[in-house]
Amino acid sequence: MDSVLEETVRLLVEAAVINAGKRVSVHLAGQDGLLLVVVLSHTGALDDGAVLASLAAVDGTASCGTDAGDEGRRIWSLLSTEPPRSRELAACNGKTAGCRSFHSFWRA
């Protein structure tokens, strides 16, 4: 999980810095076997679809996205904390993790 988290944070921070973020905030929250990683760029930069494709390719990513708020652009990734084998078995058994949207997770 450490390498997945490191890769995710690296991608999120790079995206914020590339978008002229002079101040970057990193936030983490965990709940129900999921870890939410959010980076605020504190700028009004536009979305970059390339970063979302890179985030989605990271092992363990359940969901990712970007939006804008009062603090500027938010880029986020929702990671599963379960070992990869457990995730595969759960998927094969027809069970889902019931991933929430960013907004419902963040406000929980």
C-alpha positions as CSV (number, residue, x, y, z in Angstrom):
1,M,0.0,0.0,0.0
2,D,2.9,2.4,0.7
3,S,4.1,2.4,-2.9
4,V,0.5,2.9,-4.2
5,L,0.0,5.8,-1.8
6,E,3.4,7.3,-2.8
7,E,2.7,7.1,-6.5
8,T,-0.8,8.6,-6.1
9,V,0.4,11.5,-4.0
10,R,3.3,12.1,-6.5
11,L,0.8,12.2,-9.4
12,L,-1.6,14.5,-7.6
13,V,1.0,17.0,-6.4
14,E,2.7,17.1,-9.8
15,A,-0.6,17.9,-11.4
16,A,-1.2,20.7,-8.9
17,V,2.3,22.2,-9.4
18,I,2.0,22.0,-13.2
19,N,-1.2,24.0,-13.0
20,A,0.7,26.9,-11.4
21,G,-0.1,25.9,-7.8
22,K,2.2,28.0,-5.7
23,R,0.7,26.5,-2.5
24,V,-0.4,22.9,-2.4
25,S,-2.4,21.1,0.3
26,V,-2.5,17.3,0.7
27,H,-5.4,15.8,2.7
28,L,-6.0,12.1,3.6
29,A,-9.1,10.5,5.0
30,G,-9.8,6.8,5.6
31,Q,-13.1,4.9,6.0
32,D,-14.5,1.4,5.3
33,G,-11.3,0.1,3.7
34,L,-10.9,3.1,1.4
35,L,-8.4,5.9,1.5
36,L,-9.2,9.3,0.0
37,V,-6.2,11.4,-1.1
38,V,-7.1,15.0,-2.1
39,V,-4.7,17.7,-3.3
40,L,-5.8,21.3,-3.5
41,S,-3.8,23.5,-5.9
42,H,-5.3,26.8,-4.7
43,T,-5.7,27.9,-8.3
44,G,-8.5,28.0,-10.7
45,A,-6.7,25.9,-13.3
46,L,-8.7,23.8,-15.8
47,D,-9.0,20.0,-15.7
48,D,-6.3,17.8,-17.2
49,G,-7.7,14.5,-18.4
50,A,-4.1,13.1,-18.6
51,V,-3.7,13.1,-14.8
52,L,-7.0,11.2,-14.4
53,A,-5.8,8.5,-16.8
54,S,-2.5,8.2,-14.9
55,L,-4.3,8.0,-11.5
56,A,-6.8,5.4,-12.8
57,A,-3.9,3.3,-13.9
58,V,-2.4,3.1,-10.4
59,D,-3.1,-0.3,-8.8
60,G,-5.8,-0.1,-6.1
61,T,-7.5,3.0,-7.5
62,A,-11.2,2.7,-6.9
63,S,-12.1,6.1,-8.3
64,C,-10.5,9.5,-9.1
65,G,-11.6,12.9,-10.3
66,T,-11.2,16.6,-10.2
67,D,-13.5,19.6,-9.4
68,A,-13.2,23.2,-8.2
69,G,-14.2,24.7,-4.9
70,D,-13.6,27.8,-2.8
71,E,-10.0,26.7,-2.2
72,G,-9.3,26.2,-5.9
73,R,-8.9,23.0,-7.9
74,R,-9.2,19.7,-6.1
75,I,-7.8,16.6,-7.6
76,W,-8.6,13.4,-5.7
77,S,-8.1,9.6,-5.8
78,L,-10.0,7.0,-3.8
79,L,-7.8,4.0,-3.0
80,S,-8.7,0.5,-1.7
81,T,-6.7,-0.5,1.3
82,E,-7.4,-4.2,0.7
83,P,-4.7,-6.4,-0.7
84,P,-5.0,-6.9,-4.5
85,R,-6.0,-10.6,-4.1
86,S,-8.9,-9.7,-1.8
87,R,-10.1,-7.1,-4.3
88,E,-10.0,-9.6,-7.1
89,L,-11.8,-12.3,-5.1
90,A,-14.5,-9.8,-4.0
91,A,-15.0,-8.8,-7.7
92,C,-15.2,-12.4,-8.8
93,N,-17.9,-13.1,-6.1
94,G,-20.0,-10.3,-7.5
95,K,-19.5,-8.1,-4.4
96,T,-18.7,-4.5,-4.8
97,A,-17.1,-2.1,-2.3
98,G,-19.9,0.4,-2.9
99,C,-17.5,3.3,-3.6
100,R,-19.0,6.6,-2.7
101,S,-18.6,9.8,-4.7
102,F,-15.9,12.2,-3.6
103,H,-18.5,14.6,-2.0
104,S,-20.3,12.0,0.1
105,F,-16.9,10.5,1.3
106,W,-15.4,13.9,2.1
107,R,-18.4,15.1,4.1
108,A,-18.8,11.8,6.0
